[in-house]
Amino acid sequence: MSKKNMMPEPWNDWVDEWSADMRLRSLSENTINLRRYQIGAFARHTGKHPGEVTASDIRKWLGRKGLGNAAKRGDRCMFSMFYGWAQRNGKRLDNPVEGMPTIKREQRKKRAAPEQAVLIGRDSSDPRTRLIIMLAADAGLRRAEIAQVRGDDLIDDELGWSLIVHGKGAKDRIVPLSDELAREIRRHGPGWLFPGEKGCDHICGDTVYRLVKDATGYPPHSLRRRFATAAYITSNGNVMAIKELLGHESLATTQGYITVSGRMLRTVIEQARGYEARGTGDG
């Protein structure tokens, strides 16, 4: 491990114990590694013992230049988890995050990938990239979920082929697949769909990101949003079903993934006018 990524000595024991606590609560290794990365960056910056960190130190870190809203929310969540754990376990008498204002989620919707970008990705000369794009655009998988798909995760029931998706927080879900996508996965047989290199079990989420971005010009999550929007239109607005397919905890999160186009709004207006023209029959 490079010095840049090393955890400062005073923080090692605390962070290792916190990581063990997160594993007991069945948090995924991806989540644990993310939290360790976040707290490590702060630890190297502050130069203080974790027991000496103040609310002012945390405020300054959250307010640092160039930090986006989503990253700020993530860091605040990490601090709340870490110091909440430290307080419960008697390592600190206080939680410096208590009383700190919450950070609102950005209201601006992120863009879904356009159909043209998806079509370009499907025409990639790399079979691996094509399959990754299908899993994101046609099944709505996250990049980390795509990275760890196995042929063994494919199941056949009386309704057709489905995939066991290993989601965030170690929560699995079942996602039905098109015949085309199921056929491509079956062709690979059991084991990792996208095996890694140098002893790694499978490729990492960053590799998925790079392959999709290079092929389409858009990140994998924009293809996931494209899936949500397409599912919303074709299901006549069945948001609850889309929530289950995406593996969201909150319906509000799912609603934020759906892009309402100008064409969709115009269709609604025209339908409303047609209803008014027919009248209600009340005379």
SERO-4910 file (N, C-alpha, C, O; in steps of 0.05 Angstrom, whole numbers):
BEGIN
 pado doro    nc1    nc2    nc3   cac1   cac2   cac3    cc1    cc2    cc3    oc1    oc2    oc3
  Met    A     17    -24      0      0      0      0     18     25      0     37     27     15
  Ser    A     11     44    -17     27     69    -19     23     86      6      2     84     19
  Lys    A     42    103     12     40    121     34     15    139     32      3    147     52
  Lys    A      8    145      7    -15    163      2    -41    150     12    -59    164     21
  Asn    A    -42    123     12    -67    109     20    -65     96     47    -84     83     56
  Met    A    -43    100     61    -39     88     87    -56    102    108    -59    127    107
  Met    A    -67     86    127    -82     98    149    -62    107    170    -45     91    178
  Pro    A    -64    132    180    -46    141    201    -47    124    225    -69    114    232
  Glu    A    -25    119    238    -23    101    260    -44    105    282    -55     85    291
  Pro    A    -49    129    291    -69    132    313    -97    123    305   -113    118    323
  Trp    A   -102    121    279   -129    114    270   -133     84    265   -155     74    263
  Asn    A   -111     69    263   -112     41    254   -131     24    270   -149     11    260
  Asp    A   -127     24    297   -143      7    314   -173     15    313   -190     -3    312
  Trp    A   -178     41    314   -206     50    313   -220     41    287   -242     30    288
  Val    A   -206     46    265   -219     40    239   -221     10    235   -241      1    224
  Asp    A   -202     -6    245   -204    -35    242   -228    -46    259   -243    -63    250
  Glu    A   -231    -35    283   -253    -44    300   -280    -35    288   -300    -50    289
  Trp    A   -281    -11    277   -305     -1    263   -312    -18    240   -335    -25    235
  Ser    A   -292    -26    224   -296    -44    201   -308    -71    210   -325    -82    197
  Ala    A   -297    -81    232   -308   -107    242   -337   -104    251   -353   -122    247
  Asp    A   -344    -81    262   -371    -75    270   -389    -74    245   -412    -84    246
  Met    A   -380    -61    224   -396    -60    199   -400    -88    188   -422    -93    177
  Arg    A   -380   -105    189   -384   -132    179   -404   -148    195   -420   -163    184
  Leu    A   -405   -144    222   -425   -156    238   -453   -148    231   -472   -163    234
  Arg    A   -455   -123    221   -481   -113    213   -487   -119    183   -506   -109    171
  Ser    A   -470   -137    172   -474   -147    145   -472   -126    123   -485   -129    102
  Leu    A   -457   -105    127   -451    -86    106   -432    -99     86   -415   -116     93
  Ser    A   -435    -93     61   -419   -105     40   -390    -95     42   -384    -74     53
  Glu    A   -372   -111     31   -344   -103     31   -339    -78     14   -322    -62     21
  Asn    A   -355    -74     -7   -353    -49    -22   -359    -25     -5   -345     -5     -7
  Thr    A   -381    -27     11   -388     -5     29   -366      0     50   -359     22     56
  Ile    A   -356    -22     62   -336    -19     82   -311     -7     71   -299     11     83
  Asn    A   -302    -16     47   -278     -4     35   -282     25     28   -264     41     31
  Leu    A   -306     33     20   -312     61     14   -310     77     39   -297     99     39
  Arg    A   -322     68     61   -320     83     86   -292     85     97   -284    106    107
  Arg    A   -276     64     94   -248     65    102   -232     85     85   -215    100     95
  Tyr    A   -238     86     59   -225    105     42   -232    133     50   -214    151     51
  Gln    A   -258    138     56   -266    165     63   -254    174     89   -243    196     91
  Ile    A   -254    157    110   -243    165    136   -213    167    134   -201    183    148
  Gly    A   -200    151    117   -171    152    114   -162    178    102   -142    189    111
  Ala    A   -177    188     82   -170    214     70   -171    236     91   -153    253     91
  Phe    A   -192    236    107   -194    256    128   -172    253    149   -161    273    158
  Ala    A   -167    228    157   -146    223    177   -119    234    169   -105    246    185
  Arg    A   -112    229    144    -86    238    134    -85    269    132    -64    281    136
  His    A   -108    281    127   -109    310    125   -108    324    152    -93    344    155
  Thr    A   -122    314    172   -125    328    197   -100    326    214    -93    345    229
  Gly    A    -87    303    214    -63    300    230    -69    297    260    -50    297    276
  Lys    A    -94    294    267   -102    291    295   -109    262    302   -114    246    284
  His    A   -109    256    328   -120    231    337   -150    231    334   -162    253    337
  Pro    A   -163    209    327   -192    209    323   -207    219    347   -230    230    344
  Gly    A   -196    215    371   -209    225    395   -207    255    399   -221    266    416
  Glu    A   -190    268    384   -186    297    387   -200    313    365   -200    338    366
  Val    A   -212    300    346   -225    314    324   -249    329    334   -264    319    351
  Thr    A   -252    354    325   -275    371    333   -295    374    311   -290    367    288
  Ala    A   -318    385    319   -339    390    299   -328    410    278   -335    409    254
  Ser    A   -311    429    287   -300    449    269   -282    435    248   -283    443    224
  Asp    A   -267    415    256   -250    400    237   -267    387    215   -260    388    192
  Ile    A   -289    375    224   -307    362    205   -320    382    186   -322    377    162
  Arg    A   -329    404    197   -342    425    181   -323    435    159   -330    439    136
  Lys    A   -298    440    167   -278    449    148   -274    429    126   -270    436    102
  Trp    A   -273    403    133   -269    382    113   -293    380     94   -289    377     70
  Leu    A   -317    382    104   -340    381     87   -343    406     70   -355    405     48
  Gly    A   -331    428     78   -333    452     63   -309    457     45   -307    479     33
  Arg    A   -292    437     41   -268    441     25   -276    446     -4   -297    437    -14
  Lys    A   -259    461    -18   -265    470    -45   -267    446    -64   -251    427    -63
  Gly    A   -286    448    -82   -289    428   -103   -305    403    -96   -308    386   -112
  Leu    A   -314    402    -71   -329    378    -62   -358    381    -71   -372    400    -64
  Gly    A   -368    362    -87   -395    362    -97   -415    355    -75   -408    345    -54
  Asn    A   -440    360    -81   -461    355    -61   -463    325    -54   -465    319    -30
  Ala    A   -462    307    -73   -464    279    -67   -440    269    -50   -444    254    -31
  Ala    A   -416    279    -56   -392    271    -40   -394    283    -12   -386    270      7
  Lys    A   -405    307    -10   -408    319     16   -428    303     33   -423    299     57
  Arg    A   -450    295     21   -470    278     35   -457    251     44   -462    242     66
  Gly    A   -441    240     26   -428    214     33   -409    217     55   -408    200     73
  Asp    A   -393    238     55   -374    243     77   -388    248    104   -379    238    124
  Arg    A   -409    263    103   -424    269    128   -436    243    139   -435    239    163
  Cys    A   -446    226    122   -457    201    130   -435    183    143   -440    171    163
  Met    A   -411    183    131   -389    168    141   -381    178    169   -378    162    187
  Phe    A   -379    204    173   -372    215    199   -393    208    220   -386    201    242
  Ser    A   -418    210    212   -440    203    231   -438    174    240   -441    168    263
  Met    A   -432    156    221   -430    128    227   -406    123    245   -407    108    265
  Phe    A   -383    135    237   -358    129    252   -359    139    280   -352    125    299
  Tyr    A   -367    164    284   -367    176    311   -391    167    327   -390    167    352
  Gly    A   -412    158    314   -434    146    328   -425    119    340   -431    113    363
  Trp    A   -410    104    324   -398     79    334   -379     84    357   -379     70    377
  Ala    A   -362    104    354   -342    110    374   -355    118    401   -346    110    422
  Gln    A   -377    133    399   -391    141    424   -404    117    437   -403    114    461
  Arg    A   -417    100    421   -431     77    432   -411     58    446   -418     44    465
  Asn    A   -386     57    436   -367     38    446   -348     51    466   -327     40    473
  Gly    A   -354     75    476   -339     88    497   -313     99    490   -296    105    507
  Lys    A   -308    102    464   -282    114    455   -283    144    457   -262    157    459
  Arg    A   -307    155    455   -311    184    458   -337    189    474   -355    173    474
  Leu    A   -337    211    489   -360    218    505   -381    232    487   -405    233    494
  Asp    A   -372    243    465   -390    258    448   -388    248    419   -371    233    412
  Asn    A   -407    257    403   -407    253    374   -406    280    361   -426    295    361
  Pro    A   -383    288    350   -380    316    340   -399    322    316   -401    345    308
  Val    A   -412    301    305   -430    306    282   -458    314    292   -473    326    277
  Glu    A   -464    308    317   -491    314    328   -495    344    327   -477    360    334
  Gly    A   -518    352    318   -525    381    316   -515    393    290   -522    416    285
  Met    A   -500    378    275   -491    389    249   -513    387    229   -527    367    227
  Pro    A   -518    408    213   -541    407    195   -538    385    174   -516    379    165
  Thr    A   -561    374    166   -561    354    145   -556    367    118   -560    391    115
  Ile    A   -547    352     99   -541    362     73   -563    352     54   -565    327     50
  Lys    A   -577    370     42   -599    362     25   -589    348     -1   -568    355    -12
  Arg    A   -605    329    -10   -599    316    -35   -603    335    -58   -622    351    -57
  Glu    A   -586    335    -78   -589    352   -101   -616    346   -115   -623    323   -120
  Gln    A   -631    367   -121   -656    363   -135   -653    360   -165   -671    350   -179
  Arg    A   -630    369   -175   -626    367   -204   -623    338   -213   -607    323   -202
  Lys    A   -640    331   -232   -639    304   -242   -615    299   -260   -608    316   -277
  Lys    A   -602    276   -257   -580    269   -274   -592    257   -300   -613    245   -300
  Arg    A   -577    261   -321   -587    253   -347   -585    224   -353   -565    211   -346
  Ala    A   -606    213   -365   -606    185   -374   -591    184   -401   -592    203   -417
  Ala    A   -578    162   -406   -564    159   -432   -584    159   -455   -604    145   -453
  Pro    A   -579    173   -477   -597    172   -500   -595    145   -514   -575    131   -512
  Glu    A   -616    139   -529   -617    113   -543   -594    110   -562   -584     88   -566
  Gln    A   -586    132   -575   -565    131   -595   -539    121   -582   -524    106   -594
  Ala    A   -534    130   -557   -509    122   -543   -510     92   -537   -490     78   -539
  Val    A   -534     83   -529   -537     54   -522   -533     37   -548   -520     17   -547
  Leu    A   -544     46   -570   -541     32   -595   -512     30   -603   -502     10   -613
  Ile    A   -497     52   -600   -469     53   -606   -454     33   -589   -436     18   -598
  Gly    A   -461     32   -563   -448     13   -545   -453    -16   -552   -436    -33   -550
  Arg    A   -478    -21   -561   -485    -49   -569   -469    -58   -594   -465    -82   -598
  Asp    A   -459    -39   -609   -444    -45   -633   -414    -47   -628   -398    -49   -646
  Ser    A   -406    -46   -602   -378    -48   -595   -366    -73   -606   -379    -94   -607
  Ser    A   -341    -72   -614   -327    -95   -625   -318   -114   -602   -310   -137   -608
  Asp    A   -320   -106   -577   -312   -122   -554   -337   -136   -543   -354   -122   -532
  Pro    A   -338   -162   -544   -362   -177   -533   -367   -171   -504   -390   -169   -495
  Arg    A   -345   -168   -488   -348   -163   -460   -362   -136   -455   -380   -134   -439
  Thr    A   -354   -116   -470   -366    -90   -467   -395    -90   -475   -412    -78   -462
  Arg    A   -402   -104   -496   -429   -106   -506   -447   -118   -484   -469   -109   -479
  Leu    A   -437   -139   -471   -453   -153   -450   -456   -135   -426   -478   -134   -413
  Ile    A   -436   -121   -419   -437   -102   -396   -458    -81   -402   -474    -74   -384
  Ile    A   -458    -70   -426   -478    -50   -433   -506    -61   -432   -525    -47   -424
  Met    A   -510    -85   -441   -537    -98   -439   -546   -100   -410   -569    -96   -404
  Leu    A   -528   -108   -393   -536   -111   -364   -543    -85   -352   -560    -84   -334
  Ala    A   -530    -63   -360   -536    -37   -349   -562    -25   -362   -579    -15   -348
  Ala    A   -564    -27   -388   -586    -13   -402   -611    -30   -403   -633    -18   -404
  Asp    A   -609    -56   -404   -633    -73   -406   -642    -86   -380   -664    -96   -378
  Ala    A   -624    -86   -360   -632    -98   -334   -628    -79   -311   -637    -84   -289
  Gly    A   -615    -55   -316   -613    -35   -295   -594    -40   -273   -597    -29   -251
  Leu    A   -573    -56   -278   -554    -63   -257   -534    -40   -252   -527    -25   -271
  Arg    A   -525    -38   -228   -504    -19   -220   -477    -31   -230   -475    -55   -236
  Arg    A   -457    -13   -232   -431    -23   -242   -419    -44   -225   -407    -64   -235
  Ala    A   -421    -41   -198   -410    -61   -179   -426    -88   -182   -414   -109   -179
  Glu    A   -451    -86   -187   -467   -110   -191   -460   -125   -217   -459   -149   -217
  Ile    A   -455   -109   -237   -446   -121   -263   -420   -136   -260   -417   -158   -270
  Ala    A   -401   -124   -245   -375   -135   -242   -375   -163   -230   -358   -179   -236
  Gln    A   -395   -168   -212   -394   -194   -198   -416   -213   -206   -423   -231   -191
  Val    A   -427   -209   -231   -446   -229   -241   -432   -255   -247   -410   -256   -258
  Arg    A   -445   -277   -240   -435   -304   -246   -456   -318   -263   -480   -313   -261
  Gly    A   -446   -337   -280   -465   -353   -295   -483   -369   -278   -506   -375   -285
  Asp    A   -473   -376   -254   -489   -391   -235   -513   -376   -224   -531   -387   -212
  Asp    A   -512   -349   -227   -534   -332   -217   -558   -332   -234   -579   -321   -227
  Leu    A   -556   -345   -258   -579   -346   -276   -598   -369   -268   -589   -391   -263
  Ile    A   -624   -362   -265   -643   -382   -257   -666   -383   -277   -672   -363   -291
  Asp    A   -678   -407   -280   -700   -411   -299   -724   -420   -283   -724   -441   -270
  Asp    A   -745   -403   -284   -770   -411   -270   -792   -414   -291   -787   -413   -315
  Glu    A   -817   -417   -283   -839   -422   -302   -845   -398   -319   -858   -401   -340
  Leu    A   -835   -375   -312   -840   -350   -327   -818   -343   -346   -821   -326   -364
  Gly    A   -794   -355   -343   -772   -349   -360   -746   -346   -344   -744   -354   -321
  Trp    A   -725   -335   -357   -699   -332   -344   -698   -307   -327   -708   -286   -334
  Ser    A   -684   -309   -304   -680   -287   -286   -651   -288   -275   -638   -308   -278
  Leu    A   -643   -266   -264   -615   -264   -253   -616   -257   -224   -631   -238   -216
  Ile    A   -601   -271   -207   -597   -263   -179   -576   -242   -179   -553   -247   -185
  Val    A   -584   -218   -171   -566   -195   -171   -557   -190   -142   -573   -187   -124
  His    A   -531   -188   -138   -520   -183   -112   -516   -153   -108   -497   -141   -117
  Gly    A   -536   -141    -94   -537   -112    -93   -523   -100    -69   -509   -114    -54
  Lys    A   -528    -74    -66   -515    -59    -44   -525    -69    -17   -548    -78    -14
  Gly    A   -507    -68      3   -515    -76     30   -519   -106     32   -535   -115     49
  Ala    A   -506   -122     15   -509   -151     15   -538   -160     11   -546   -180     22
  Lys    A   -553   -144     -4   -581   -151     -9   -585   -161    -38   -580   -146    -57
  Asp    A   -593   -186    -40   -598   -197    -67   -626   -191    -76   -645   -187    -61
  Arg    A   -630   -190   -103   -656   -187   -115   -657   -204   -140   -636   -211   -151
  Ile    A   -681   -209   -149   -685   -225   -174   -694   -206   -196   -714   -191   -193
  Val    A   -680   -206   -218   -686   -188   -241   -692   -206   -265   -674   -220   -275
  Pro    A   -717   -205   -276   -723   -220   -300   -706   -210   -324   -700   -186   -325
  Leu    A   -699   -228   -342   -682   -220   -365   -696   -225   -391   -714   -242   -393
  Ser    A   -688   -211   -411   -698   -217   -438   -685   -243   -447   -664   -251   -437
  Asp    A   -697   -256   -467   -686   -281   -477   -658   -276   -489   -640   -293   -486
  Glu    A   -654   -253   -501   -628   -247   -513   -606   -244   -492   -584   -256   -495
  Leu    A   -612   -230   -470   -592   -226   -449   -587   -252   -435   -564   -259   -428
  Ala    A   -608   -268   -430   -604   -294   -416   -587   -312   -434   -570   -327   -423
  Arg    A   -591   -312   -460   -576   -329   -478   -546   -322   -477   -529   -339   -478
  Glu    A   -540   -296   -476   -512   -287   -475   -498   -296   -450   -475   -304   -450
  Ile    A   -513   -295   -427   -501   -304   -401   -498   -334   -401   -477   -344   -392
  Arg    A   -517   -349   -412   -515   -378   -412   -491   -387   -429   -478   -407   -423
  Arg    A   -485   -371   -450   -463   -378   -468   -436   -379   -453   -418   -392   -461
  His    A   -434   -363   -431   -409   -362   -416   -406   -384   -396   -384   -389   -386
  Gly    A   -428   -398   -390   -426   -420   -371   -423   -410   -342   -426   -386   -337
  Pro    A   -417   -429   -323   -415   -421   -295   -390   -405   -290   -373   -402   -307
  Gly    A   -388   -394   -266   -365   -377   -258   -370   -348   -264   -391   -340   -274
  Trp    A   -349   -332   -259   -351   -303   -263   -356   -297   -293   -342   -308   -310
  Leu    A   -374   -279   -297   -380   -271   -325   -357   -253   -335   -350   -254   -359
  Phe    A   -345   -238   -317   -323   -220   -325   -300   -224   -306   -295   -208   -287
  Pro    A   -285   -246   -310   -262   -252   -292   -241   -231   -292   -236   -218   -313
  Gly    A   -228   -227   -269   -208   -207   -267   -181   -217   -275   -178   -240   -284
  Glu    A   -161   -201   -271   -133   -208   -277   -116   -208   -252   -124   -197   -231
  Lys    A    -93   -220   -254    -73   -220   -232    -86   -231   -206    -82   -220   -184
  Gly    A   -100   -253   -208   -110   -266   -184   -137   -255   -174   -147   -266   -154
  Cys    A   -148   -234   -186   -173   -223   -178   -196   -241   -187   -195   -253   -208
  Asp    A   -216   -244   -170   -239   -261   -177   -254   -250   -202   -260   -264   -220
  His    A   -259   -224   -201   -274   -211   -223   -264   -182   -227   -250   -172   -210
  Ile    A   -272   -170   -248   -264   -143   -253   -277   -124   -232   -296   -132   -219
  Cys    A   -266   -101   -229   -277    -82   -209   -297    -63   -222   -298    -61   -247
  Gly    A   -312    -49   -206   -331    -30   -216   -319     -8   -232   -332      2   -251
  Asp    A   -295      0   -226   -281     21   -241   -276     12   -270   -277     28   -289
  Thr    A   -270    -14   -273   -265    -24   -300   -291    -24   -316   -291    -17   -340
  Val    A   -313    -31   -303   -340    -29   -316   -345      0   -325   -354      5   -347
  Tyr    A   -340     18   -307   -344     47   -313   -328     55   -338   -339     67   -356
  Arg    A   -303     48   -338   -286     56   -361   -295     44   -387   -296     58   -407
  Leu    A   -302     18   -387   -311      5   -412   -336     18   -423   -339     22   -447
  Val    A   -355     23   -405   -381     35   -414   -377     64   -424   -387     72   -444
  Lys    A   -361     79   -409   -356    107   -416   -342    109   -443   -348    126   -459
  Asp    A   -322     92   -447   -307     92   -472   -325     84   -496   -321     95   -518
  Ala    A   -343     66   -491   -359     56   -513   -383     74   -520   -391     76   -543
  Thr    A   -395     87   -499   -419    102   -504   -416    132   -500   -432    148   -510
  Gly    A   -396    140   -485   -393    168   -478   -408    176   -453   -408    199   -444
  Tyr    A   -421    156   -440   -437    160   -416   -429    140   -394   -420    118   -401
  Pro    A   -431    148   -369   -425    129   -347   -446    108   -344   -468    111   -354
  Pro    A   -439     85   -331   -459     63   -329   -485     71   -315   -506     61   -322
  His    A   -483     90   -296   -508     97   -281   -528    111   -299   -552    110   -294
  Ser    A   -518    125   -320   -537    138   -339   -552    117   -355   -574    121   -364
  Leu    A   -539     93   -359   -554     72   -373   -574     59   -354   -595     50   -363
  Arg    A   -568     58   -328   -587     49   -308   -611     68   -307   -634     59   -304
  Arg    A   -606     94   -310   -628    113   -311   -644    110   -336   -669    113   -336
  Arg    A   -631    104   -358   -645     98   -383   -664     75   -379   -686     75   -389
  Phe    A   -654     54   -366   -671     30   -360   -696     38   -344   -718     30   -350
  Ala    A   -692     54   -323   -714     63   -306   -735     78   -322   -759     73   -319
  Thr    A   -726     96   -339   -745    112   -355   -760     94   -375   -784     97   -378
  Ala    A   -746     76   -388   -759     58   -408   -779     40   -394   -801     35   -404
  Ala    A   -771     30   -370   -790     13   -355   -814     28   -346   -836     17   -345
  Tyr    A   -810     53   -338   -833     70   -330   -853     74   -353   -877     71   -349
  Ile    A   -843     79   -376   -860     84   -399   -875     59   -408   -899     59   -412
  Thr    A   -860     37   -410   -872     12   -420   -890     -2   -399   -907    -18   -406
  Ser    A   -887      5   -374   -904     -7   -353   -927     11   -345   -942      5   -325
  Asn    A   -932     33   -360   -953     52   -354   -950     63   -325   -969     67   -311
  Gly    A   -925     69   -318   -920     83   -293   -920     66   -268   -926     75   -247
  Asn    A   -912     40   -270   -911     22   -247   -885     27   -232   -866     11   -235
  Val    A   -885     48   -216   -861     55   -202   -852     35   -181   -829     31   -176
  Met    A   -872     22   -168   -865      2   -148   -850    -22   -160   -831    -32   -148
  Ala    A   -857    -30   -184   -843    -52   -197   -815    -43   -204   -796    -59   -201
  Ile    A   -812    -19   -214   -786     -8   -221   -768     -6   -196   -744    -13   -198
  Lys    A   -779      2   -174   -764      3   -149   -752    -24   -142   -729    -26   -134
  Glu    A   -768    -45   -145   -758    -72   -139   -737    -80   -158   -717    -93   -150
  Leu    A   -740    -74   -184   -720    -82   -204   -693    -68   -199   -672    -79   -203
  Leu    A   -694    -42   -191   -670    -27   -186   -657    -33   -159   -634    -26   -154
  Gly    A   -672    -45   -141   -662    -51   -114   -660    -27    -96   -641    -25    -80
  His    A   -679     -8    -99   -679     16    -83   -694     11    -57   -713     -4    -55
  Glu    A   -685     25    -36   -699     25    -10   -722     44    -11   -744     38      1
  Ser    A   -719     66    -24   -738     88    -23   -752     92    -50   -738     91    -71
  Leu    A   -778     96    -50   -792    102    -74   -784    129    -86   -784    132   -110
  Ala    A   -777    147    -68   -768    174    -77   -743    172    -94   -739    186   -113
  Thr    A   -725    153    -86   -700    149   -101   -707    139   -129   -696    149   -149
  Thr    A   -725    121   -131   -733    110   -157   -745    132   -175   -739    134   -199
  Gln    A   -762    149   -163   -775    170   -178   -754    189   -189   -757    201   -211
  Gly    A   -732    193   -175   -711    210   -184   -695    200   -208   -681    214   -221
  Tyr    A   -698    174   -213   -684    161   -236   -700    164   -262   -689    159   -283
  Ile    A   -725    171   -260   -742    171   -284   -741    199   -297   -748    219   -284
  Thr    A   -733    199   -322   -732    224   -337   -758    228   -352   -766    211   -369
  Val    A   -772    250   -347   -796    256   -360   -789    275   -383   -782    298   -379
  Ser    A   -792    266   -408   -784    282   -431   -806    301   -439   -829    299   -430
  Gly    A   -799    320   -455   -819    339   -466   -840    325   -482   -864    333   -481
  Arg    A   -833    304   -496   -852    289   -512   -873    276   -493   -897    275   -499
  Met    A   -863    264   -470   -882    252   -452   -901    272   -440   -925    267   -437
  Leu    A   -891    296   -433   -908    317   -422   -929    326   -442   -952    331   -436
  Arg    A   -921    328   -468   -939    337   -488   -961    316   -492   -984    323   -497
  Thr    A   -954    290   -491   -974    268   -494   -995    270   -472  -1019    267   -477
  Val    A   -986    276   -447  -1004    279   -425  -1024    302   -429  -1048    299   -424
  Ile    A  -1013    324   -439  -1030    348   -444  -1051    341   -465  -1074    348   -463
  Glu    A  -1042    328   -487  -1061    321   -508  -1083    301   -499  -1106    303   -507
  Gln    A  -1075    282   -481  -1094    264   -470  -1114    278   -452  -1138    272   -452
  Ala    A  -1104    298   -437  -1121    313   -419  -1141    330   -435  -1165    332   -428
  Arg    A  -1132    341   -457  -1150    356   -475  -1172    339   -487  -1195    346   -489
  Gly    A  -1164    314   -494  -1183    296   -505  -1204    288   -485  -1228    285   -492
  Tyr    A  -1196    286   -460  -1215    280   -439  -1235    302   -435  -1259    298   -432
  Glu    A  -1225    327   -436  -1242    350   -432  -1262    352   -455  -1285    360   -451
  Ala    A  -1253    346   -480  -1270    347   -503  -1293    327   -501  -1315    333   -511
  Arg    A  -1287    304   -490  -1308    283   -487  -1329    291   -466  -1352    282   -467
  Gly    A  -1320    308   -447  -1338    316   -425  -1341    294   -405  -1332    271   -409
  Thr    A  -1354    300   -383  -1357    281   -361  -1384    268   -360  -1389    250   -345
  Gly    A  -1402    277   -378  -1428    265   -379  -1448    276   -358  -1469    265   -354
  Asp    A  -1440    298   -344  -1457    309   -324  -1476    329   -335  -1494    338   -320
  Gly    A  -1474    336   -361  -1493    354   -373  -1487    383   -369  -1501    401   -378
***
